[in-house]
Amino acid sequence: IVAPLHPTPRQTERSVTMARQASQKILFWIEDYTADPKYGIELGTSLKAAFVDGRPFLAILNRLLPDEFAYEPSETATENYAKAFAEFETRYNVPTLLDAEDAECCSDVKCLLMYL
């Protein structure tokens, strides 16, 4: 038996459903992880919307390293992304694969998941 080269509509639908469920579970985890009022973060209903300003990355880092990483977001998403990406690389050896200067750098959910 030879498998089809392209997924069937049912396989595609199942994959999309599983991806949505995974994204929702991660969003719920982030919501719980950043629930402290000092962060003042409203995540919304999607990962893309939740990370539009980069503050959740900073909150996660502060939660992981409360005595070493201060939660001090800036007014711009670019600065928040740059600070978070640099800290991820320094502390956790996560290479900076996204360009914080690119306004769309975290608009792709797959890119967000890579860091999370």
mmCIF file of the C-alpha atoms, coordinates in Angstrom:
data_MODEL
# 
_entry.id   MODEL 
# 
loop_
_atom_site.group_PDB 
_atom_site.id 
_atom_site.type_symbol 
_atom_site.label_atom_id 
_atom_site.label_alt_id 
_atom_site.label_comp_id 
_atom_site.label_asym_id 
_atom_site.label_entity_id 
_atom_site.label_seq_id 
_atom_site.pdbx_PDB_ins_code 
_atom_site.Cartn_x 
_atom_site.Cartn_y 
_atom_site.Cartn_z 
_atom_site.occupancy 
_atom_site.B_iso_or_equiv 
_atom_site.pdbx_formal_charge 
_atom_site.auth_seq_id 
_atom_site.auth_comp_id 
_atom_site.auth_asym_id 
_atom_site.auth_atom_id 
_atom_site.pdbx_PDB_model_num 
ATOM 1   C CA . ILE A 1 1   ? 0.000  0.000  0.000  1.00 0.00 ? 1   ILE A CA 1 
ATOM 2   C CA . VAL A 1 2   ? 1.347  3.376  -1.014 1.00 0.00 ? 2   VAL A CA 1 
ATOM 3   C CA . ALA A 1 3   ? 0.472  6.387  1.108  1.00 0.00 ? 3   ALA A CA 1 
ATOM 4   C CA . PRO A 1 4   ? -0.955 9.379  -0.734 1.00 0.00 ? 4   PRO A CA 1 
ATOM 5   C CA . LEU A 1 5   ? 1.471  12.227 -1.420 1.00 0.00 ? 5   LEU A CA 1 
ATOM 6   C CA . HIS A 1 6   ? -0.940 14.827 -0.120 1.00 0.00 ? 6   HIS A CA 1 
ATOM 7   C CA . PRO A 1 7   ? -2.951 14.620 3.077  1.00 0.00 ? 7   PRO A CA 1 
ATOM 8   C CA . THR A 1 8   ? -6.633 13.908 2.768  1.00 0.00 ? 8   THR A CA 1 
ATOM 9   C CA . PRO A 1 9   ? -9.063 16.640 3.794  1.00 0.00 ? 9   PRO A CA 1 
ATOM 10  C CA . ARG A 1 10  ? -9.803 14.682 6.971  1.00 0.00 ? 10  ARG A CA 1 
ATOM 11  C CA . GLN A 1 11  ? -6.092 14.471 7.845  1.00 0.00 ? 11  GLN A CA 1 
ATOM 12  C CA . THR A 1 12  ? -5.677 18.180 7.201  1.00 0.00 ? 12  THR A CA 1 
ATOM 13  C CA . GLU A 1 13  ? -8.690 19.031 9.347  1.00 0.00 ? 13  GLU A CA 1 
ATOM 14  C CA . ARG A 1 14  ? -7.413 16.833 12.183 1.00 0.00 ? 14  ARG A CA 1 
ATOM 15  C CA . SER A 1 15  ? -3.968 18.456 12.010 1.00 0.00 ? 15  SER A CA 1 
ATOM 16  C CA . VAL A 1 16  ? -5.452 21.944 12.134 1.00 0.00 ? 16  VAL A CA 1 
ATOM 17  C CA . THR A 1 17  ? -7.645 20.980 15.097 1.00 0.00 ? 17  THR A CA 1 
ATOM 18  C CA . MET A 1 18  ? -4.670 19.522 16.989 1.00 0.00 ? 18  MET A CA 1 
ATOM 19  C CA . ALA A 1 19  ? -2.592 22.651 16.319 1.00 0.00 ? 19  ALA A CA 1 
ATOM 20  C CA . ARG A 1 20  ? -5.392 24.888 17.617 1.00 0.00 ? 20  ARG A CA 1 
ATOM 21  C CA . GLN A 1 21  ? -5.750 22.765 20.746 1.00 0.00 ? 21  GLN A CA 1 
ATOM 22  C CA . ALA A 1 22  ? -1.995 22.902 21.388 1.00 0.00 ? 22  ALA A CA 1 
ATOM 23  C CA . SER A 1 23  ? -1.960 26.682 20.912 1.00 0.00 ? 23  SER A CA 1 
ATOM 24  C CA . GLN A 1 24  ? -4.867 27.072 23.347 1.00 0.00 ? 24  GLN A CA 1 
ATOM 25  C CA . LYS A 1 25  ? -3.152 24.911 25.967 1.00 0.00 ? 25  LYS A CA 1 
ATOM 26  C CA . ILE A 1 26  ? 0.014  26.993 25.680 1.00 0.00 ? 26  ILE A CA 1 
ATOM 27  C CA . LEU A 1 27  ? -2.016 30.197 25.868 1.00 0.00 ? 27  LEU A CA 1 
ATOM 28  C CA . PHE A 1 28  ? -3.683 28.945 29.068 1.00 0.00 ? 28  PHE A CA 1 
ATOM 29  C CA . TRP A 1 29  ? -0.270 28.059 30.521 1.00 0.00 ? 29  TRP A CA 1 
ATOM 30  C CA . ILE A 1 30  ? 1.067  31.534 29.711 1.00 0.00 ? 30  ILE A CA 1 
ATOM 31  C CA . GLU A 1 31  ? -2.057 33.119 31.152 1.00 0.00 ? 31  GLU A CA 1 
ATOM 32  C CA . ASP A 1 32  ? -1.542 31.229 34.426 1.00 0.00 ? 32  ASP A CA 1 
ATOM 33  C CA . TYR A 1 33  ? 2.195  31.895 34.414 1.00 0.00 ? 33  TYR A CA 1 
ATOM 34  C CA . THR A 1 34  ? 1.795  35.647 33.917 1.00 0.00 ? 34  THR A CA 1 
ATOM 35  C CA . ALA A 1 35  ? -1.348 36.135 36.055 1.00 0.00 ? 35  ALA A CA 1 
ATOM 36  C CA . ASP A 1 36  ? 0.455  38.239 38.678 1.00 0.00 ? 36  ASP A CA 1 
ATOM 37  C CA . PRO A 1 37  ? -1.103 41.733 38.633 1.00 0.00 ? 37  PRO A CA 1 
ATOM 38  C CA . LYS A 1 38  ? 2.373  43.320 38.582 1.00 0.00 ? 38  LYS A CA 1 
ATOM 39  C CA . TYR A 1 39  ? 2.660  42.239 34.949 1.00 0.00 ? 39  TYR A CA 1 
ATOM 40  C CA . GLY A 1 40  ? -0.622 43.849 33.885 1.00 0.00 ? 40  GLY A CA 1 
ATOM 41  C CA . ILE A 1 41  ? -0.886 41.513 30.906 1.00 0.00 ? 41  ILE A CA 1 
ATOM 42  C CA . GLU A 1 42  ? -4.137 40.786 29.098 1.00 0.00 ? 42  GLU A CA 1 
ATOM 43  C CA . LEU A 1 43  ? -3.402 37.954 26.708 1.00 0.00 ? 43  LEU A CA 1 
ATOM 44  C CA . GLY A 1 44  ? -6.534 37.872 24.616 1.00 0.00 ? 44  GLY A CA 1 
ATOM 45  C CA . THR A 1 45  ? -7.658 34.822 22.713 1.00 0.00 ? 45  THR A CA 1 
ATOM 46  C CA . SER A 1 46  ? -4.677 33.968 20.518 1.00 0.00 ? 46  SER A CA 1 
ATOM 47  C CA . LEU A 1 47  ? -0.931 33.582 20.880 1.00 0.00 ? 47  LEU A CA 1 
ATOM 48  C CA . LYS A 1 48  ? -0.368 36.118 18.128 1.00 0.00 ? 48  LYS A CA 1 
ATOM 49  C CA . ALA A 1 49  ? -2.428 38.763 19.919 1.00 0.00 ? 49  ALA A CA 1 
ATOM 50  C CA . ALA A 1 50  ? -0.934 37.892 23.304 1.00 0.00 ? 50  ALA A CA 1 
ATOM 51  C CA . PHE A 1 51  ? 2.650  38.606 22.251 1.00 0.00 ? 51  PHE A CA 1 
ATOM 52  C CA . VAL A 1 52  ? 2.088  41.718 20.152 1.00 0.00 ? 52  VAL A CA 1 
ATOM 53  C CA . ASP A 1 53  ? 4.103  43.898 22.553 1.00 0.00 ? 53  ASP A CA 1 
ATOM 54  C CA . GLY A 1 54  ? 6.645  41.340 23.824 1.00 0.00 ? 54  GLY A CA 1 
ATOM 55  C CA . ARG A 1 55  ? 5.741  41.807 27.483 1.00 0.00 ? 55  ARG A CA 1 
ATOM 56  C CA . PRO A 1 56  ? 4.740  38.169 28.097 1.00 0.00 ? 56  PRO A CA 1 
ATOM 57  C CA . PHE A 1 57  ? 8.302  37.105 27.213 1.00 0.00 ? 57  PHE A CA 1 
ATOM 58  C CA . LEU A 1 58  ? 9.630  39.504 29.846 1.00 0.00 ? 58  LEU A CA 1 
ATOM 59  C CA . ALA A 1 59  ? 7.086  38.288 32.410 1.00 0.00 ? 59  ALA A CA 1 
ATOM 60  C CA . ILE A 1 60  ? 8.039  34.654 31.791 1.00 0.00 ? 60  ILE A CA 1 
ATOM 61  C CA . LEU A 1 61  ? 11.711 35.497 32.248 1.00 0.00 ? 61  LEU A CA 1 
ATOM 62  C CA . ASN A 1 62  ? 10.963 37.386 35.463 1.00 0.00 ? 62  ASN A CA 1 
ATOM 63  C CA . ARG A 1 63  ? 8.922  34.465 36.748 1.00 0.00 ? 63  ARG A CA 1 
ATOM 64  C CA . LEU A 1 64  ? 11.768 32.044 35.943 1.00 0.00 ? 64  LEU A CA 1 
ATOM 65  C CA . LEU A 1 65  ? 14.476 34.341 37.347 1.00 0.00 ? 65  LEU A CA 1 
ATOM 66  C CA . PRO A 1 66  ? 12.767 36.589 39.906 1.00 0.00 ? 66  PRO A CA 1 
ATOM 67  C CA . ASP A 1 67  ? 15.987 37.634 41.652 1.00 0.00 ? 67  ASP A CA 1 
ATOM 68  C CA . GLU A 1 68  ? 18.026 38.031 38.480 1.00 0.00 ? 68  GLU A CA 1 
ATOM 69  C CA . PHE A 1 69  ? 15.708 39.444 35.822 1.00 0.00 ? 69  PHE A CA 1 
ATOM 70  C CA . ALA A 1 70  ? 13.599 42.489 36.618 1.00 0.00 ? 70  ALA A CA 1 
ATOM 71  C CA . TYR A 1 71  ? 10.292 42.903 34.853 1.00 0.00 ? 71  TYR A CA 1 
ATOM 72  C CA . GLU A 1 72  ? 10.836 46.298 33.266 1.00 0.00 ? 72  GLU A CA 1 
ATOM 73  C CA . PRO A 1 73  ? 9.021  46.496 29.941 1.00 0.00 ? 73  PRO A CA 1 
ATOM 74  C CA . SER A 1 74  ? 9.651  49.416 27.644 1.00 0.00 ? 74  SER A CA 1 
ATOM 75  C CA . GLU A 1 75  ? 7.112  51.340 25.621 1.00 0.00 ? 75  GLU A CA 1 
ATOM 76  C CA . THR A 1 76  ? 8.055  49.583 22.379 1.00 0.00 ? 76  THR A CA 1 
ATOM 77  C CA . ALA A 1 77  ? 7.634  45.995 21.322 1.00 0.00 ? 77  ALA A CA 1 
ATOM 78  C CA . THR A 1 78  ? 11.008 46.116 19.555 1.00 0.00 ? 78  THR A CA 1 
ATOM 79  C CA . GLU A 1 79  ? 12.851 46.863 22.802 1.00 0.00 ? 79  GLU A CA 1 
ATOM 80  C CA . ASN A 1 80  ? 10.882 44.216 24.698 1.00 0.00 ? 80  ASN A CA 1 
ATOM 81  C CA . TYR A 1 81  ? 11.643 41.578 22.069 1.00 0.00 ? 81  TYR A CA 1 
ATOM 82  C CA . ALA A 1 82  ? 15.327 42.529 21.937 1.00 0.00 ? 82  ALA A CA 1 
ATOM 83  C CA . LYS A 1 83  ? 15.662 42.356 25.713 1.00 0.00 ? 83  LYS A CA 1 
ATOM 84  C CA . ALA A 1 84  ? 13.847 39.004 25.915 1.00 0.00 ? 84  ALA A CA 1 
ATOM 85  C CA . PHE A 1 85  ? 15.721 37.416 22.998 1.00 0.00 ? 85  PHE A CA 1 
ATOM 86  C CA . ALA A 1 86  ? 19.076 38.513 24.435 1.00 0.00 ? 86  ALA A CA 1 
ATOM 87  C CA . GLU A 1 87  ? 18.168 37.095 27.839 1.00 0.00 ? 87  GLU A CA 1 
ATOM 88  C CA . PHE A 1 88  ? 16.957 33.797 26.363 1.00 0.00 ? 88  PHE A CA 1 
ATOM 89  C CA . GLU A 1 89  ? 20.263 33.489 24.543 1.00 0.00 ? 89  GLU A CA 1 
ATOM 90  C CA . THR A 1 90  ? 22.385 34.417 27.571 1.00 0.00 ? 90  THR A CA 1 
ATOM 91  C CA . ARG A 1 91  ? 20.558 32.337 30.166 1.00 0.00 ? 91  ARG A CA 1 
ATOM 92  C CA . TYR A 1 92  ? 19.246 29.387 28.191 1.00 0.00 ? 92  TYR A CA 1 
ATOM 93  C CA . ASN A 1 93  ? 21.436 29.256 25.059 1.00 0.00 ? 93  ASN A CA 1 
ATOM 94  C CA . VAL A 1 94  ? 18.405 29.836 22.847 1.00 0.00 ? 94  VAL A CA 1 
ATOM 95  C CA . PRO A 1 95  ? 19.838 31.424 19.714 1.00 0.00 ? 95  PRO A CA 1 
ATOM 96  C CA . THR A 1 96  ? 18.282 34.668 18.569 1.00 0.00 ? 96  THR A CA 1 
ATOM 97  C CA . LEU A 1 97  ? 16.565 33.514 15.424 1.00 0.00 ? 97  LEU A CA 1 
ATOM 98  C CA . LEU A 1 98  ? 14.114 36.384 15.107 1.00 0.00 ? 98  LEU A CA 1 
ATOM 99  C CA . ASP A 1 99  ? 14.893 40.006 14.384 1.00 0.00 ? 99  ASP A CA 1 
ATOM 100 C CA . ALA A 1 100 ? 13.447 42.211 17.104 1.00 0.00 ? 100 ALA A CA 1 
ATOM 101 C CA . GLU A 1 101 ? 13.606 45.157 14.670 1.00 0.00 ? 101 GLU A CA 1 
ATOM 102 C CA . ASP A 1 102 ? 11.090 43.390 12.421 1.00 0.00 ? 102 ASP A CA 1 
ATOM 103 C CA . ALA A 1 103 ? 7.615  44.507 13.530 1.00 0.00 ? 103 ALA A CA 1 
ATOM 104 C CA . GLU A 1 104 ? 6.208  41.189 12.312 1.00 0.00 ? 104 GLU A CA 1 
ATOM 105 C CA . CYS A 1 105 ? 8.808  39.011 14.033 1.00 0.00 ? 105 CYS A CA 1 
ATOM 106 C CA . CYS A 1 106 ? 6.327  37.455 16.425 1.00 0.00 ? 106 CYS A CA 1 
ATOM 107 C CA . SER A 1 107 ? 3.222  37.537 14.281 1.00 0.00 ? 107 SER A CA 1 
ATOM 108 C CA . ASP A 1 108 ? 3.806  33.918 13.247 1.00 0.00 ? 108 ASP A CA 1 
ATOM 109 C CA . VAL A 1 109 ? 2.604  31.492 15.921 1.00 0.00 ? 109 VAL A CA 1 
ATOM 110 C CA . LYS A 1 110 ? 5.259  28.967 14.918 1.00 0.00 ? 110 LYS A CA 1 
ATOM 111 C CA . CYS A 1 111 ? 7.971  31.513 15.739 1.00 0.00 ? 111 CYS A CA 1 
ATOM 112 C CA . LEU A 1 112 ? 6.404  32.151 19.138 1.00 0.00 ? 112 LEU A CA 1 
ATOM 113 C CA . LEU A 1 113 ? 6.222  28.458 19.869 1.00 0.00 ? 113 LEU A CA 1 
ATOM 114 C CA . MET A 1 114 ? 9.894  28.109 18.985 1.00 0.00 ? 114 MET A CA 1 
ATOM 115 C CA . TYR A 1 115 ? 10.803 30.382 21.894 1.00 0.00 ? 115 TYR A CA 1 
ATOM 116 C CA . LEU A 1 116 ? 8.244  28.970 24.288 1.00 0.00 ? 116 LEU A CA 1 
# 
